[in-house]
Amino acid sequence: MDHKIIIIGGGASALMLASLLPKNTAVLIESNTKPGAKILVSGGGKCNITNTLMGTEYYLGDAGFVQPSLKRFNEKALMRWLERQNLDPVIRKETQYFCKDSAKELVDIFSKESRKQILCLNEEVLEVSKRDDIFYVKTNKKTHTAPAVVVASGGLSFPKLGASGIGYEIAKSFGHTIIKTAPALVGLTVQKDQFFFKALSGVSTEVKIHIGEDVCEGALLFAHKGLSGPAVLDASLYWEKGKIEIDFLPDFSWKSVQGSKKLISSLLPMPKRVTKAFLIQLRLEDKPYHKLSTQELEMLHTLSHYSLAPAGTFGYSKAEVTKGGVDTGEIDSGTMMSQKEEGLYFIGEVLDVTGKLGGYNFQWAFSSAYSCAMSIKGK
Ligand SMILES: Cc1cc2nc3c(=O)[nH]c(=O)nc-3n(C[C@H](O)[C@H](O)[C@H](O)COP(=O)(O)OP(=O)(O)OC[C@H]3O[C@@H](n4cnc5c(N)ncnc54)[C@H](O)[C@@H]3O)c2cc1C
């Protein structure tokens, strides 16, 4: 046999696994010419590595499956490990850990650590089969063999950075179920009634978005193609179809301004451009608040529960992650090994586990890689 372990992919989860395994145990196969392409562009080039607020409530997926890995290698353990590699992260936005200057600091650590294993770059995995307890991993260059394979090939988001559906294809070929995939942490496109948003492109305002029972808070950014910004990206985790409700005036009380003589555009705590665009849309004049009729007040108050049905999302080319994936009910939560095929493992985004914005997806990639590494090392 060529190798002990074959790791498919050279992204966050694969690099962590390659770093944690003993020297010369694995070969890592990556279709890009360099590993860690997504890490480099993540978090605006500074990589939001993890978050001081950690727990299964920040994830979409089976909490019972996510919990053991998050517990075994949590944000503190991750930070200790990275600090031992001389990373000097900083906290931004109160709870989010970022690289100090550039995501390259993290990629450099992984490049150095993963050199313990064989790296096959610029090599694309085409299919995986198994005969007589040996896995055959066919690539565009050759066929590798090993008794264990770890699928760390991520989801479908950002195909220009190497994303492919190979992980799902491999899973299906071994009898696994794939939970329907969709772009997530992505902007939402709007329908005709909201085309006036286009004129506000570039403007950002604080909102609370209700999607069924779920609520996402933060900034909403009006974009040329629709809506973006942290609150909208998080909302895309929960939205599939149908209406969402946006509160453009969170933490604002209409009662507190009762009888106010101020102009509406001066009264409402949101960018004047946004207020004015909505007033035109609601066919309301920008007049002193106390002069509004009951019917006009009712119209204006819809800004606290503005209902719209997104047309769709900006798609995989713009999505930070892919929700859905390999059904975690068929994977051992302690080891990340398939319950259908001995020696076949799945880690990272290819699984049906998706984190919110804020470093949760890297934390999952690293935590699941850690569980897998400990299981392999124990064997
Ligand atoms: C623009 C952007 C910004 C992001 N910012 C953040 C952030 O700040 N914080 C955060 O937590 N998350 C962020 N994410 C999400 C995060 O990058 C992913 O969740 C994480 O990288 C998943 O790790 P992974 O190892 O599972 O998959 P990936 O990192 O996607 O790695 C999979 C690797 O497999 C390779 N591959 C695919 N198919 C094949 C094949 N057939 N043969 C060989 N190799 C193959 C790919 O080239 C890729 O390198 C961001 C994502 C994007 C796109």
The ligand as a MOL file (V3000), in Angstrom:
LIG
                    3D

  0  0  0     0  0            999 V3000
M  V30 BEGIN CTAB
M  V30 COUNTS 53 58 0 0 0
M  V30 BEGIN ATOM
M  V30 1 C -14.8670 34.3320 1.1790 0
M  V30 2 C -14.9730 33.4430 2.3780 0
M  V30 3 C -14.7090 33.9660 3.6320 0
M  V30 4 C -14.8330 33.1390 4.7560 0
M  V30 5 N -14.5230 33.6600 5.9810 0
M  V30 6 C -14.6170 32.8730 7.0750 0
M  V30 7 C -14.2150 33.3620 8.3540 0
M  V30 8 O -13.6760 34.4770 8.4870 0
M  V30 9 N -14.3860 32.5420 9.4360 0
M  V30 10 C -14.9070 31.2710 9.3300 0
M  V30 11 O -15.0420 30.5690 10.3420 0
M  V30 12 N -15.2360 30.7800 8.1220 0
M  V30 13 C -15.0940 31.5250 6.9980 0
M  V30 14 N -15.3990 31.0100 5.7780 0
M  V30 15 C -15.8410 29.5970 5.7150 0
M  V30 16 C -14.6110 28.6750 5.8230 0
M  V30 17 O -13.6320 29.0960 4.9030 0
M  V30 18 C -14.9820 27.2200 5.5330 0
M  V30 19 O -16.0870 26.8270 6.2990 0
M  V30 20 C -13.8070 26.3070 5.8300 0
M  V30 21 O -12.7250 26.6500 4.9960 0
M  V30 22 C -14.1860 24.8430 5.5980 0
M  V30 23 O -13.0330 24.0530 5.7270 0
M  V30 24 P -12.9230 22.6600 4.9540 0
M  V30 25 O -11.5680 22.1460 5.1850 0
M  V30 26 O -14.0680 21.8020 5.3010 0
M  V30 27 O -13.1200 23.0340 3.4130 0
M  V30 28 P -12.2400 23.9980 2.4940 0
M  V30 29 O -11.4680 24.9510 3.3050 0
M  V30 30 O -13.1800 24.4990 1.4710 0
M  V30 31 O -11.1870 23.0100 1.8370 0
M  V30 32 C -11.5510 22.0270 0.8960 0
M  V30 33 C -10.3860 21.8410 -0.0410 0
M  V30 34 O -10.6330 20.6970 -0.8890 0
M  V30 35 C -10.1410 20.9740 -2.1670 0
M  V30 36 N -10.8440 20.1260 -3.1370 0
M  V30 37 C -12.1360 20.1750 -3.5250 0
M  V30 38 N -12.3760 19.2240 -4.4450 0
M  V30 39 C -11.2230 18.5550 -4.6280 0
M  V30 40 C -10.8400 17.4550 -5.4600 0
M  V30 41 N -11.7120 16.8770 -6.2890 0
M  V30 42 N -9.5590 17.0120 -5.4030 0
M  V30 43 C -8.6610 17.5920 -4.5680 0
M  V30 44 N -8.9550 18.6400 -3.7770 0
M  V30 45 C -10.2360 19.1020 -3.8050 0
M  V30 46 C -10.4490 22.4600 -2.3640 0
M  V30 47 O -9.6250 23.0250 -3.3440 0
M  V30 48 C -10.1800 23.0240 -0.9630 0
M  V30 49 O -8.8770 23.5020 -0.8300 0
M  V30 50 C -15.2560 31.7900 4.6230 0
M  V30 51 C -15.4990 31.2700 3.3480 0
M  V30 52 C -15.3580 32.0830 2.2310 0
M  V30 53 C -15.6100 31.4900 0.8770 0
M  V30 END ATOM
M  V30 BEGIN BOND
M  V30 1 1 1 2
M  V30 2 1 2 3
M  V30 3 2 2 52
M  V30 4 2 3 4
M  V30 5 1 4 5
M  V30 6 1 4 50
M  V30 7 2 5 6
M  V30 8 1 6 7
M  V30 9 1 6 13
M  V30 10 2 7 8
M  V30 11 1 7 9
M  V30 12 1 9 10
M  V30 13 2 10 11
M  V30 14 1 10 12
M  V30 15 2 12 13
M  V30 16 1 13 14
M  V30 17 1 14 15
M  V30 18 1 14 50
M  V30 19 1 15 16
M  V30 20 1 16 17
M  V30 21 1 16 18
M  V30 22 1 18 19
M  V30 23 1 18 20
M  V30 24 1 20 21
M  V30 25 1 20 22
M  V30 26 1 22 23
M  V30 27 1 23 24
M  V30 28 2 24 25
M  V30 29 1 24 26
M  V30 30 1 24 27
M  V30 31 1 27 28
M  V30 32 2 28 29
M  V30 33 1 28 30
M  V30 34 1 28 31
M  V30 35 1 31 32
M  V30 36 1 32 33
M  V30 37 1 33 34
M  V30 38 1 33 48
M  V30 39 1 34 35
M  V30 40 1 35 36
M  V30 41 1 35 46
M  V30 42 1 36 37
M  V30 43 1 36 45
M  V30 44 2 37 38
M  V30 45 1 38 39
M  V30 46 1 39 40
M  V30 47 2 39 45
M  V30 48 1 40 41
M  V30 49 2 40 42
M  V30 50 1 42 43
M  V30 51 2 43 44
M  V30 52 1 44 45
M  V30 53 1 46 47
M  V30 54 1 46 48
M  V30 55 1 48 49
M  V30 56 2 50 51
M  V30 57 1 51 52
M  V30 58 1 52 53
M  V30 END BOND
M  V30 END CTAB
M  END
